[in-house]
């Protein structure tokens, strides 16, 4: 018996309102070069190719948690820099170190988080989950 997921796709599709671009460094780090003045590895330009663009969502992985450490003192854990990207199932599989750029939003009243527009995220774990309706990937903020 096949599971009918079209209704779930429509519901989940409503949260996919960020315009995302996925960029991949086709040569990896093999073509990076050392700037001897700064000691930093630099990439040749252009170094990345656009592999997908479409609607998705960028969301924080978790919120700061309040924990009770020793002696009952309450402290707030530092916020995480991990985010998750939710992509439609039709989007291509991503690789570690792919870069996702938030190009904008299709929400009529503006993006959920205006500070995310223009930011870039590096895929840190492409195996968080793939479901019948969406693909979820862990990413970290680059800039």
NUSE-425181 format. One record per residue (C-alpha): x negated, y negated, z; residue in one letter. Coordinates in nm, 3 decimals, padded with zeros to 5 digits. Layout:
<nodes>
xx|yy|zz|residu
X|Y|Z|A
...
</nodes>
This chain:
<nodes>
xx|yy|zz|residu
00.000|00.000|00.000|X
-00.145|-00.337|-00.105|X
-00.137|-00.624|00.140|X
00.038|-00.934|00.005|X
-00.175|-01.239|00.089|X
-00.041|-01.503|-00.149|X
00.155|-01.677|00.130|X
-00.155|-01.686|00.349|X
-00.356|-01.832|00.060|X
-00.106|-02.116|00.022|X
-00.113|-02.194|00.395|X
-00.493|-02.180|00.423|X
-00.528|-02.372|00.097|X
-00.380|-02.678|00.269|X
-00.689|-02.714|00.490|X
-00.923|-02.699|00.190|X
-00.919|-03.072|00.127|X
-01.289|-03.165|00.124|X
-01.448|-03.199|-00.221|X
-01.765|-02.986|-00.188|X
-02.067|-02.928|-00.410|X
-02.297|-02.628|-00.374|X
-02.658|-02.679|-00.485|X
-02.922|-02.409|-00.516|X
-03.300|-02.447|-00.535|X
-03.361|-02.210|-00.825|X
-03.736|-02.178|-00.761|X
-03.703|-02.164|-00.383|X
-03.990|-02.305|-00.184|X
-04.249|-02.170|-00.429|X
-04.265|-02.498|-00.623|X
-04.283|-02.731|-00.321|X
-04.608|-02.926|-00.282|X
-04.795|-03.076|00.010|X
-04.811|-03.453|00.049|X
-05.154|-03.479|00.208|X
-05.083|-03.831|00.335|X
-04.784|-03.730|00.545|X
-04.844|-03.357|00.585|X
-04.490|-03.283|00.464|X
-04.383|-03.035|00.200|X
-04.204|-03.215|-00.082|X
-03.982|-03.078|-00.353|X
-04.029|-03.166|-00.717|X
-03.736|-03.356|-00.865|X
-03.499|-03.236|-00.991|X
-03.528|-02.920|-00.786|X
-03.169|-02.806|-00.733|X
-02.893|-02.701|-00.970|X
-02.520|-02.737|-00.911|X
-02.369|-02.387|-00.883|X
-02.014|-02.476|-00.773|X
-01.788|-02.766|-00.692|X
-01.433|-02.755|-00.567|X
-01.216|-02.782|-00.260|X
-01.323|-02.642|00.075|X
-01.352|-02.754|00.435|X
-01.640|-02.832|00.672|X
-01.560|-02.782|01.041|X
-01.759|-02.767|01.364|X
-01.834|-02.411|01.479|X
-01.742|-02.491|01.836|X
-01.690|-02.766|02.081|X
-01.907|-02.850|02.382|X
-01.821|-02.609|02.660|X
-01.790|-02.687|03.028|X
-01.962|-02.421|03.231|X
-02.013|-02.367|03.602|X
-02.383|-02.300|03.665|X
-02.549|-02.214|03.997|X
-02.401|-02.366|04.314|X
-02.076|-02.459|04.137|X
-02.214|-02.773|03.970|X
-02.026|-02.847|03.648|X
-02.229|-02.929|03.340|X
-02.155|-02.983|02.974|X
-02.355|-02.776|02.727|X
-02.512|-02.976|02.446|X
-02.304|-02.985|02.127|X
-02.407|-02.749|01.851|X
-02.529|-02.865|01.511|X
-02.371|-02.558|01.355|X
-02.073|-02.606|01.131|X
-01.874|-02.365|00.924|X
-01.772|-02.406|00.565|X
-01.445|-02.256|00.454|X
-01.434|-02.188|00.080|X
-01.169|-02.035|-00.144|X
-01.228|-01.668|-00.216|X
-01.287|-01.758|-00.582|X
-01.600|-01.958|-00.491|X
-01.927|-01.780|-00.567|X
-02.118|-01.605|-00.291|X
-02.367|-01.839|-00.128|X
-02.728|-01.769|-00.040|X
-02.927|-01.869|00.264|X
-03.075|-02.218|00.210|X
-02.812|-02.322|-00.048|X
-02.712|-02.685|00.014|X
-02.350|-02.796|00.046|X
-02.275|-03.164|-00.005|X
-01.946|-03.324|00.098|X
-01.861|-03.535|-00.206|X
-01.529|-03.667|-00.078|X
-01.177|-03.572|00.018|X
-00.846|-03.526|-00.160|X
-00.641|-03.609|00.151|X
-00.408|-03.901|00.071|X
-00.485|-04.070|00.404|X
-00.861|-04.016|00.375|X
-01.097|-03.746|00.497|X
-01.044|-03.570|00.831|X
-01.392|-03.683|00.932|X
-01.514|-03.982|00.725|X
-01.867|-03.940|00.866|X
-01.905|-03.608|00.682|X
-01.866|-03.764|00.338|X
-02.208|-03.775|00.172|X
-02.367|-03.544|00.430|X
-02.554|-03.232|00.332|X
-02.557|-02.895|00.503|X
-02.789|-02.597|00.458|X
-02.641|-02.247|00.455|X
-02.788|-02.071|00.757|X
-02.582|-01.751|00.753|X
-02.388|-01.648|00.446|X
-02.242|-01.344|00.621|X
-02.003|-01.498|00.876|X
-01.699|-01.356|00.699|X
-01.510|-01.301|00.380|X
-01.141|-01.241|00.408|X
-00.871|-01.184|00.150|X
-00.800|-01.556|00.140|X
-01.120|-01.747|00.226|X
-01.497|-01.714|00.260|X
-01.651|-01.855|00.579|X
-02.019|-01.952|00.586|X
-02.227|-02.096|00.873|X
-02.414|-02.416|00.786|X
-02.635|-02.668|00.964|X
-02.660|-03.043|00.912|X
-02.953|-03.158|00.696|X
-02.872|-03.529|00.663|X
</nodes>
